[in-house]
């Protein structure tokens, strides 16, 4: 019926307006951070090449709202992100995942 379409549109609008408010709050406290990574440590904004069981994978460490694990963009607060942040080339990290522990070497 026409009313159900109207109500669905109103619900959709309310959701979008709520999301706009959330994003505006995030933007109020957001800060631009210059990348001054002279010590070659993994940090937010860096790409990191790791080796897992002889296979190499390139991850990008990002903020929570940019995270997209399917496209290798890992949040710095994710288990893998937390393990990698602060480490350098040559370091090994071990990450606890549901299937067990995974060892990564930063290359």
N, CA, C and O atoms as CSV, one atom per row, in Angstrom:
chain,resi,resn,atom,element,x,y,z
A,1,UNK,N,N,0.830,-1.188,0.000
A,1,UNK,CA,C,0.000,0.000,0.000
A,1,UNK,C,C,0.875,1.253,0.000
A,1,UNK,O,O,2.079,1.183,0.250
A,2,UNK,N,N,0.266,2.374,-0.278
A,2,UNK,CA,C,1.001,3.637,-0.321
A,2,UNK,C,C,1.561,4.002,1.042
A,2,UNK,O,O,2.671,4.526,1.136
A,3,UNK,N,N,0.806,3.732,2.098
A,3,UNK,CA,C,1.264,4.069,3.441
A,3,UNK,C,C,2.520,3.304,3.825
A,3,UNK,O,O,3.415,3.866,4.458
A,4,UNK,N,N,2.601,2.031,3.453
A,4,UNK,CA,C,3.783,1.247,3.826
A,4,UNK,C,C,5.023,1.775,3.107
A,4,UNK,O,O,6.109,1.795,3.687
A,5,UNK,N,N,4.875,2.199,1.861
A,5,UNK,CA,C,6.013,2.783,1.138
A,5,UNK,C,C,6.430,4.105,1.780
A,5,UNK,O,O,7.618,4.395,1.922
A,6,UNK,N,N,5.437,4.893,2.161
A,6,UNK,CA,C,5.705,6.175,2.814
A,6,UNK,C,C,6.410,5.955,4.149
A,6,UNK,O,O,7.388,6.635,4.462
A,7,UNK,N,N,5.911,5.004,4.930
A,7,UNK,CA,C,6.518,4.713,6.231
A,7,UNK,C,C,7.940,4.186,6.068
A,7,UNK,O,O,8.826,4.532,6.850
A,8,UNK,N,N,8.157,3.357,5.062
A,8,UNK,CA,C,9.505,2.834,4.810
A,8,UNK,C,C,10.446,3.974,4.429
A,8,UNK,O,O,11.601,4.002,4.854
A,9,UNK,N,N,9.952,4.905,3.632
A,9,UNK,CA,C,10.773,6.056,3.236
A,9,UNK,C,C,11.092,6.925,4.449
A,9,UNK,O,O,12.212,7.419,4.580
A,10,UNK,N,N,10.114,7.114,5.340
A,10,UNK,CA,C,10.346,7.897,6.558
A,10,UNK,C,C,11.389,7.222,7.449
A,10,UNK,O,O,12.252,7.890,8.018
A,11,UNK,N,N,11.306,5.901,7.565
A,11,UNK,CA,C,12.291,5.164,8.367
A,11,UNK,C,C,13.682,5.297,7.760
A,11,UNK,O,O,14.668,5.491,8.471
A,12,UNK,N,N,13.749,5.189,6.441
A,12,UNK,CA,C,15.034,5.348,5.756
A,12,UNK,C,C,15.615,6.732,5.978
A,12,UNK,O,O,16.815,6.879,6.211
A,13,UNK,N,N,14.768,7.741,5.906
A,13,UNK,CA,C,15.210,9.116,6.131
A,13,UNK,C,C,15.711,9.302,7.561
A,13,UNK,O,O,16.735,9.949,7.783
A,14,UNK,N,N,14.993,8.737,8.525
A,14,UNK,CA,C,15.406,8.849,9.928
A,14,UNK,C,C,16.768,8.183,10.135
A,14,UNK,O,O,17.611,8.702,10.866
A,15,UNK,N,N,16.979,7.039,9.492
A,15,UNK,CA,C,18.267,6.352,9.606
A,15,UNK,C,C,19.386,7.214,9.040
A,15,UNK,O,O,20.438,7.363,9.662
A,16,UNK,N,N,19.159,7.779,7.865
A,16,UNK,CA,C,20.179,8.614,7.221
A,16,UNK,C,C,20.468,9.853,8.063
A,16,UNK,O,O,21.627,10.233,8.227
A,17,UNK,N,N,19.434,10.479,8.592
A,17,UNK,CA,C,19.647,11.658,9.435
A,17,UNK,C,C,20.441,11.300,10.692
A,17,UNK,O,O,21.297,12.071,11.127
A,18,UNK,N,N,20.163,10.143,11.272
A,18,UNK,CA,C,20.920,9.685,12.433
A,18,UNK,C,C,22.376,9.445,12.086
A,18,UNK,O,O,23.276,9.786,12.853
A,19,UNK,N,N,22.592,8.861,10.934
A,19,UNK,CA,C,23.968,8.589,10.484
A,19,UNK,C,C,24.718,9.902,10.241
A,19,UNK,O,O,25.902,10.009,10.560
A,20,UNK,N,N,24.033,10.896,9.678
A,20,UNK,CA,C,24.649,12.214,9.459
A,20,UNK,C,C,25.089,12.808,10.791
A,20,UNK,O,O,26.184,13.363,10.889
A,21,UNK,N,N,24.254,12.698,11.810
A,21,UNK,CA,C,24.621,13.221,13.133
A,21,UNK,C,C,25.846,12.499,13.690
A,21,UNK,O,O,26.733,13.133,14.261
A,22,UNK,N,N,25.897,11.170,13.524
A,22,UNK,CA,C,27.056,10.403,13.996
A,22,UNK,C,C,28.332,10.890,13.314
A,22,UNK,O,O,29.352,11.109,13.968
A,23,UNK,N,N,28.264,11.055,12.006
A,23,UNK,CA,C,29.445,11.475,11.243
A,23,UNK,C,C,29.854,12.893,11.619
A,23,UNK,O,O,31.044,13.187,11.725
A,24,UNK,N,N,28.877,13.771,11.820
A,24,UNK,CA,C,29.207,15.140,12.243
A,24,UNK,C,C,29.927,15.138,13.588
A,24,UNK,O,O,30.856,15.921,13.787
A,25,UNK,N,N,29.516,14.276,14.513
A,25,UNK,CA,C,30.184,14.175,15.817
A,25,UNK,C,C,31.616,13.677,15.647
A,25,UNK,O,O,32.532,14.170,16.305
A,26,UNK,N,N,31.805,12.712,14.775
A,26,UNK,CA,C,33.153,12.193,14.508
A,26,UNK,C,C,34.030,13.298,13.940
A,26,UNK,O,O,35.180,13.459,14.349
A,27,UNK,N,N,33.487,14.055,12.999
A,27,UNK,CA,C,34.264,15.116,12.354
A,27,UNK,C,C,34.626,16.239,13.319
A,27,UNK,O,O,35.652,16.896,13.140
A,28,UNK,N,N,33.802,16.471,14.341
A,28,UNK,CA,C,34.106,17.517,15.318
A,28,UNK,C,C,35.409,17.240,16.057
A,28,UNK,O,O,36.132,18.168,16.420
A,29,UNK,N,N,35.707,15.971,16.277
A,29,UNK,CA,C,36.901,15.621,17.052
A,29,UNK,C,C,38.027,15.070,16.180
A,29,UNK,O,O,39.095,14.730,16.690
A,30,UNK,N,N,37.799,14.981,14.886
A,30,UNK,CA,C,38.826,14.426,13.995
A,30,UNK,C,C,40.016,15.365,13.895
A,30,UNK,O,O,39.868,16.587,13.937
A,31,UNK,N,N,41.191,14.779,13.762
A,31,UNK,CA,C,42.415,15.558,13.607
A,31,UNK,C,C,43.209,15.003,12.437
A,31,UNK,O,O,43.295,13.790,12.248
A,32,UNK,N,N,43.785,15.902,11.656
A,32,UNK,CA,C,44.676,15.485,10.582
A,32,UNK,C,C,46.039,15.238,11.210
A,32,UNK,O,O,46.566,16.086,11.931
A,33,UNK,N,N,46.603,14.073,10.929
A,33,UNK,CA,C,47.892,13.713,11.508
A,33,UNK,C,C,48.909,13.621,10.383
A,33,UNK,O,O,48.727,12.873,9.422
A,34,UNK,N,N,49.978,14.387,10.514
A,34,UNK,CA,C,51.051,14.319,9.527
A,34,UNK,C,C,51.834,13.036,9.742
A,34,UNK,O,O,52.133,12.663,10.876
A,35,UNK,N,N,52.163,12.369,8.659
A,35,UNK,CA,C,52.943,11.144,8.769
A,35,UNK,C,C,54.416,11.508,8.848
A,35,UNK,O,O,55.028,11.885,7.849
A,36,UNK,N,N,54.974,11.394,10.034
A,36,UNK,CA,C,56.390,11.685,10.250
A,36,UNK,C,C,57.095,10.415,10.691
A,36,UNK,O,O,57.853,10.410,11.661
A,37,UNK,N,N,56.833,9.349,9.967
A,37,UNK,CA,C,57.335,8.034,10.343
A,37,UNK,C,C,58.778,7.871,9.892
A,37,UNK,O,O,59.052,7.227,8.879
A,38,UNK,N,N,59.694,8.457,10.646
A,38,UNK,CA,C,61.111,8.348,10.310
A,38,UNK,C,C,61.748,7.112,10.913
A,38,UNK,O,O,62.873,6.758,10.559
A,39,UNK,N,N,61.049,6.456,11.812
A,39,UNK,CA,C,61.622,5.294,12.483
A,39,UNK,C,C,61.175,3.977,11.860
A,39,UNK,O,O,61.502,2.905,12.370
A,40,UNK,N,N,60.444,4.051,10.780
A,40,UNK,CA,C,60.009,2.883,10.013
A,40,UNK,C,C,59.175,1.909,10.833
A,40,UNK,O,O,59.219,0.700,10.608
A,41,UNK,N,N,58.422,2.436,11.777
A,41,UNK,CA,C,57.516,1.596,12.552
A,41,UNK,C,C,56.153,1.561,11.879
A,41,UNK,O,O,55.760,2.498,11.184
A,42,UNK,N,N,55.444,0.466,12.099
A,42,UNK,CA,C,54.081,0.351,11.607
A,42,UNK,C,C,53.194,1.262,12.449
A,42,UNK,O,O,53.242,1.222,13.678
A,43,UNK,N,N,52.391,2.077,11.784
A,43,UNK,CA,C,51.441,2.955,12.466
A,43,UNK,C,C,50.262,3.198,11.539
A,43,UNK,O,O,50.267,2.766,10.387
A,44,UNK,N,N,49.259,3.886,12.046
A,44,UNK,CA,C,48.081,4.190,11.228
A,44,UNK,C,C,48.530,4.967,10.002
A,44,UNK,O,O,49.279,5.938,10.109
A,45,UNK,N,N,48.070,4.535,8.842
A,45,UNK,CA,C,48.423,5.205,7.593
A,45,UNK,C,C,49.543,4.525,6.839
A,45,UNK,O,O,49.823,4.889,5.697
A,46,UNK,N,N,50.197,3.540,7.450
A,46,UNK,CA,C,51.293,2.873,6.752
A,46,UNK,C,C,50.808,1.586,6.107
A,46,UNK,O,O,49.832,0.972,6.539
A,47,UNK,N,N,51.519,1.201,5.065
A,47,UNK,CA,C,51.319,-0.109,4.458
A,47,UNK,C,C,52.412,-1.007,5.002
A,47,UNK,O,O,53.553,-0.580,5.177
A,48,UNK,N,N,52.056,-2.244,5.266
A,48,UNK,CA,C,53.020,-3.169,5.859
A,48,UNK,C,C,52.964,-4.499,5.109
A,48,UNK,O,O,51.896,-5.080,4.919
A,49,UNK,N,N,54.130,-4.959,4.695
A,49,UNK,CA,C,54.245,-6.238,4.000
A,49,UNK,C,C,54.603,-7.292,5.034
A,49,UNK,O,O,55.601,-7.167,5.743
A,50,UNK,N,N,53.781,-8.331,5.113
A,50,UNK,CA,C,54.042,-9.405,6.066
A,50,UNK,C,C,54.154,-10.729,5.325
A,50,UNK,O,O,53.640,-10.896,4.219
A,51,UNK,N,N,54.835,-11.653,5.964
A,51,UNK,CA,C,54.969,-12.998,5.415
A,51,UNK,C,C,54.286,-13.959,6.373
A,51,UNK,O,O,54.536,-13.948,7.578
A,52,UNK,N,N,53.423,-14.788,5.812
A,52,UNK,CA,C,52.692,-15.776,6.590
A,52,UNK,C,C,52.886,-17.122,5.902
A,52,UNK,O,O,52.429,-17.318,4.776
A,53,UNK,N,N,53.548,-18.030,6.565
A,53,UNK,CA,C,53.796,-19.363,5.991
A,53,UNK,C,C,54.369,-19.279,4.582
A,53,UNK,O,O,53.953,-20.027,3.697
A,54,UNK,N,N,55.317,-18.376,4.368
A,54,UNK,CA,C,55.985,-18.258,3.074
A,54,UNK,C,C,55.246,-17.412,2.052
A,54,UNK,O,O,55.790,-17.132,0.983
A,55,UNK,N,N,54.014,-16.994,2.353
A,55,UNK,CA,C,53.250,-16.142,1.433
A,55,UNK,C,C,53.287,-14.711,1.933
A,55,UNK,O,O,53.190,-14.460,3.134
A,56,UNK,N,N,53.430,-13.767,1.000
A,56,UNK,CA,C,53.481,-12.354,1.375
A,56,UNK,C,C,52.124,-11.697,1.151
A,56,UNK,O,O,51.441,-11.952,0.159
A,57,UNK,N,N,51.759,-10.848,2.101
A,57,UNK,CA,C,50.521,-10.075,1.997
A,57,UNK,C,C,50.810,-8.640,2.387
A,57,UNK,O,O,51.575,-8.377,3.315
A,58,UNK,N,N,50.186,-7.708,1.667
A,58,UNK,CA,C,50.341,-6.285,1.947
A,58,UNK,C,C,49.065,-5.781,2.609
A,58,UNK,O,O,47.978,-5.877,2.039
A,59,UNK,N,N,49.206,-5.247,3.811
A,59,UNK,CA,C,48.083,-4.674,4.539
A,59,UNK,C,C,48.289,-3.178,4.675
A,59,UNK,O,O,49.420,-2.693,4.690
A,60,UNK,N,N,47.194,-2.457,4.772
A,60,UNK,CA,C,47.255,-1.039,5.112
A,60,UNK,C,C,46.606,-0.895,6.483
A,60,UNK,O,O,45.509,-1.402,6.714
A,61,UNK,N,N,47.288,-0.202,7.389
A,61,UNK,CA,C,46.756,0.026,8.726
A,61,UNK,C,C,45.980,1.345,8.695
A,61,UNK,O,O,46.531,2.394,8.361
A,62,UNK,N,N,44.701,1.274,9.045
A,62,UNK,CA,C,43.812,2.436,8.930
A,62,UNK,C,C,43.034,2.642,10.228
A,62,UNK,O,O,43.106,1.827,11.147
A,63,UNK,N,N,42.293,3.742,10.283
A,63,UNK,CA,C,41.395,3.994,11.403
A,63,UNK,C,C,40.180,3.088,11.321
A,63,UNK,O,O,39.929,2.448,10.300
A,64,UNK,N,N,39.430,3.044,12.414
A,64,UNK,CA,C,38.277,2.147,12.490
A,64,UNK,C,C,37.265,2.349,11.364
A,64,UNK,O,O,36.715,1.380,10.840
A,65,UNK,N,N,37.020,3.602,10.993
A,65,UNK,CA,C,35.965,3.870,10.017
A,65,UNK,C,C,36.396,3.596,8.583
A,65,UNK,O,O,35.556,3.552,7.684
A,66,UNK,N,N,37.687,3.413,8.359
A,66,UNK,CA,C,38.188,3.096,7.020
A,66,UNK,C,C,38.405,1.605,6.831
A,66,UNK,O,O,38.659,1.150,5.716
A,67,UNK,N,N,38.308,0.850,7.901
A,67,UNK,CA,C,38.632,-0.576,7.862
A,67,UNK,C,C,37.792,-1.307,6.822
A,67,UNK,O,O,36.582,-1.104,6.720
A,68,UNK,N,N,38.461,-2.161,6.055
A,68,UNK,CA,C,37.827,-2.984,5.032
A,68,UNK,C,C,38.697,-4.228,4.862
A,68,UNK,O,O,39.492,-4.308,3.926
A,69,UNK,N,N,38.549,-5.197,5.765
A,69,UNK,CA,C,39.440,-6.361,5.756
A,69,UNK,C,C,39.487,-7.110,4.427
A,69,UNK,O,O,40.527,-7.664,4.070
A,70,UNK,N,N,38.380,-7.134,3.692
A,70,UNK,CA,C,38.379,-7.841,2.408
A,70,UNK,C,C,39.330,-7.195,1.408
A,70,UNK,O,O,39.813,-7.853,0.487
A,71,UNK,N,N,39.599,-5.896,1.594
A,71,UNK,CA,C,40.534,-5.181,0.725
A,71,UNK,C,C,41.848,-4.882,1.433
A,71,UNK,O,O,42.570,-3.954,1.066
A,72,UNK,N,N,42.149,-5.686,2.462
A,72,UNK,CA,C,43.439,-5.615,3.177
A,72,UNK,C,C,43.639,-4.299,3.921
A,72,UNK,O,O,44.777,-3.902,4.173
A,73,UNK,N,N,42.550,-3.618,4.276
A,73,UNK,CA,C,42.639,-2.403,5.092
A,73,UNK,C,C,42.235,-2.789,6.507
A,73,UNK,O,O,41.058,-3.018,6.786
A,74,UNK,N,N,43.218,-2.860,7.395
A,74,UNK,CA,C,42.988,-3.339,8.751
A,74,UNK,C,C,42.948,-2.187,9.742
A,74,UNK,O,O,43.796,-1.296,9.711
A,75,UNK,N,N,41.969,-2.215,10.606
A,75,UNK,CA,C,41.886,-1.206,11.659
A,75,UNK,C,C,43.041,-1.385,12.630
A,75,UNK,O,O,43.458,-2.505,12.926
A,76,UNK,N,N,43.548,-0.266,13.116
A,76,UNK,CA,C,44.624,-0.332,14.103
A,76,UNK,C,C,44.144,-0.930,15.424
A,76,UNK,O,O,44.959,-1.282,16.276
A,77,UNK,N,N,42.822,-1.048,15.600
A,77,UNK,CA,C,42.290,-1.647,16.823
A,77,UNK,C,C,41.910,-3.115,16.642
A,77,UNK,O,O,41.493,-3.767,17.600
A,78,UNK,N,N,42.050,-3.641,15.428
A,78,UNK,CA,C,41.773,-5.058,15.192
A,78,UNK,C,C,42.896,-5.888,15.814
A,78,UNK,O,O,43.972,-5.351,16.078
A,79,UNK,N,N,42.674,-7.175,16.053
A,79,UNK,CA,C,43.744,-7.992,16.637
A,79,UNK,C,C,45.042,-7.954,15.827
A,79,UNK,O,O,46.123,-7.834,16.403
A,80,UNK,N,N,44.948,-8.055,14.505
A,80,UNK,CA,C,46.160,-8.018,13.676
A,80,UNK,C,C,46.754,-6.620,13.693
A,80,UNK,O,O,47.968,-6.463,13.822
A,81,UNK,N,N,45.911,-5.603,13.563
A,81,UNK,CA,C,46.392,-4.223,13.598
A,81,UNK,C,C,47.109,-3.902,14.893
A,81,UNK,O,O,48.182,-3.299,14.877
A,82,UNK,N,N,46.524,-4.302,16.018
A,82,UNK,CA,C,47.153,-4.054,17.316
A,82,UNK,C,C,48.505,-4.745,17.415
A,82,UNK,O,O,49.451,-4.195,17.979
A,83,UNK,N,N,48.594,-5.953,16.866
A,83,UNK,CA,C,49.855,-6.692,16.935
A,83,UNK,C,C,50.933,-6.037,16.079
A,83,UNK,O,O,52.111,-6.076,16.434
A,84,UNK,N,N,50.542,-5.432,14.948
A,84,UNK,CA,C,51.523,-4.864,14.017
A,84,UNK,C,C,51.974,-3.455,14.391
A,84,UNK,O,O,53.131,-3.099,14.169
A,85,UNK,N,N,51.073,-2.648,14.956
A,85,UNK,CA,C,51.409,-1.251,15.263
A,85,UNK,C,C,52.590,-1.198,16.237
A,85,UNK,O,O,52.611,-1.870,17.267
A,86,UNK,N,N,53.567,-0.373,15.867
A,86,UNK,CA,C,54.754,-0.195,16.700
A,86,UNK,C,C,55.895,-1.125,16.348
A,86,UNK,O,O,57.006,-0.965,16.854
A,87,UNK,N,N,55.635,-2.097,15.485
A,87,UNK,CA,C,56.681,-3.052,15.103
A,87,UNK,C,C,57.444,-2.534,13.892
A,87,UNK,O,O,57.015,-1.591,13.228
A,88,UNK,N,N,58.602,-3.174,13.611
A,88,UNK,CA,C,59.474,-2.765,12.506
A,88,UNK,C,C,59.777,-3.954,11.605
A,88,UNK,O,O,59.472,-5.099,11.941
A,89,UNK,N,N,60.382,-3.665,10.454
A,89,UNK,CA,C,60.804,-4.715,9.527
A,89,UNK,C,C,61.704,-5.691,10.271
A,89,UNK,O,O,62.607,-5.292,11.006
A,90,UNK,N,N,61.440,-6.976,10.064
A,90,UNK,CA,C,62.220,-8.021,10.715
A,90,UNK,C,C,61.556,-8.568,11.965
A,90,UNK,O,O,61.891,-9.662,12.420
A,91,UNK,N,N,60.605,-7.806,12.532
A,91,UNK,CA,C,59.912,-8.267,13.738
A,91,UNK,C,C,58.917,-9.378,13.404
A,91,UNK,O,O,58.356,-9.429,12.309
A,92,UNK,N,N,58.722,-10.245,14.359
A,92,UNK,CA,C,57.693,-11.276,14.286
A,92,UNK,C,C,56.573,-10.888,15.232
A,92,UNK,O,O,56.824,-10.377,16.323
A,93,UNK,N,N,55.332,-11.130,14.815
A,93,UNK,CA,C,54.192,-10.928,15.706
A,93,UNK,C,C,53.341,-12.188,15.683
A,93,UNK,O,O,53.284,-12.906,14.686
A,94,UNK,N,N,52.689,-12.433,16.797
A,94,UNK,CA,C,51.810,-13.586,16.897
A,94,UNK,C,C,50.423,-13.068,17.226
A,94,UNK,O,O,50.251,-12.263,18.142
A,95,UNK,N,N,49.436,-13.531,16.476
A,95,UNK,CA,C,48.071,-13.040,16.651
A,95,UNK,C,C,47.161,-14.216,16.981
A,95,UNK,O,O,47.168,-15.242,16.302
A,96,UNK,N,N,46.386,-14.042,18.032
A,96,UNK,CA,C,45.416,-15.061,18.435
A,96,UNK,C,C,44.138,-14.853,17.625
A,96,UNK,O,O,43.522,-13.788,17.683
A,97,UNK,N,N,43.748,-15.877,16.871
A,97,UNK,CA,C,42.515,-15.842,16.082
A,97,UNK,C,C,41.676,-17.055,16.483
A,97,UNK,O,O,42.183,-17.966,17.137
A,98,UNK,N,N,40.400,-17.076,16.098
A,98,UNK,CA,C,39.559,-18.217,16.500
A,98,UNK,C,C,40.151,-19.581,16.124
A,98,UNK,O,O,39.950,-20.562,16.841
A,99,UNK,N,N,40.873,-19.644,15.012
A,99,UNK,CA,C,41.436,-20.919,14.568
A,99,UNK,C,C,42.754,-21.260,15.262
A,99,UNK,O,O,43.302,-22.339,15.040
A,100,UNK,N,N,43.267,-20.364,16.092
A,100,UNK,CA,C,44.545,-20.605,16.769
A,100,UNK,C,C,45.423,-19.376,16.695
A,100,UNK,O,O,44.932,-18.247,16.670
A,101,UNK,N,N,46.739,-19.603,16.660
A,101,UNK,CA,C,47.685,-18.487,16.583
A,101,UNK,C,C,48.297,-18.424,15.192
A,101,UNK,O,O,48.620,-19.446,14.588
A,102,UNK,N,N,48.449,-17.198,14.698
A,102,UNK,CA,C,49.092,-16.978,13.400
A,102,UNK,C,C,50.337,-16.149,13.649
A,102,UNK,O,O,50.295,-15.162,14.383
A,103,UNK,N,N,51.451,-16.550,13.036
A,103,UNK,CA,C,52.700,-15.794,13.154
A,103,UNK,C,C,52.936,-15.026,11.862
A,103,UNK,O,O,52.863,-15.581,10.765
A,104,UNK,N,N,53.220,-13.742,12.015
A,104,UNK,CA,C,53.518,-12.870,10.884
A,104,UNK,C,C,54.947,-12.366,11.036
A,104,UNK,O,O,55.387,-12.045,12.140
A,105,UNK,N,N,55.662,-12.300,9.924
A,105,UNK,CA,C,56.966,-11.642,9.921
A,105,UNK,C,C,56.826,-10.389,9.070
A,105,UNK,O,O,56.325,-10.451,7.948
A,106,UNK,N,N,57.268,-9.251,9.602
A,106,UNK,CA,C,57.218,-8.003,8.845
A,106,UNK,C,C,58.438,-7.970,7.942
A,106,UNK,O,O,59.573,-8.064,8.408
A,107,UNK,N,N,58.192,-7.836,6.643
A,107,UNK,CA,C,59.297,-7.858,5.661
A,107,UNK,C,C,59.406,-6.544,4.914
A,107,UNK,O,O,60.277,-6.391,4.057
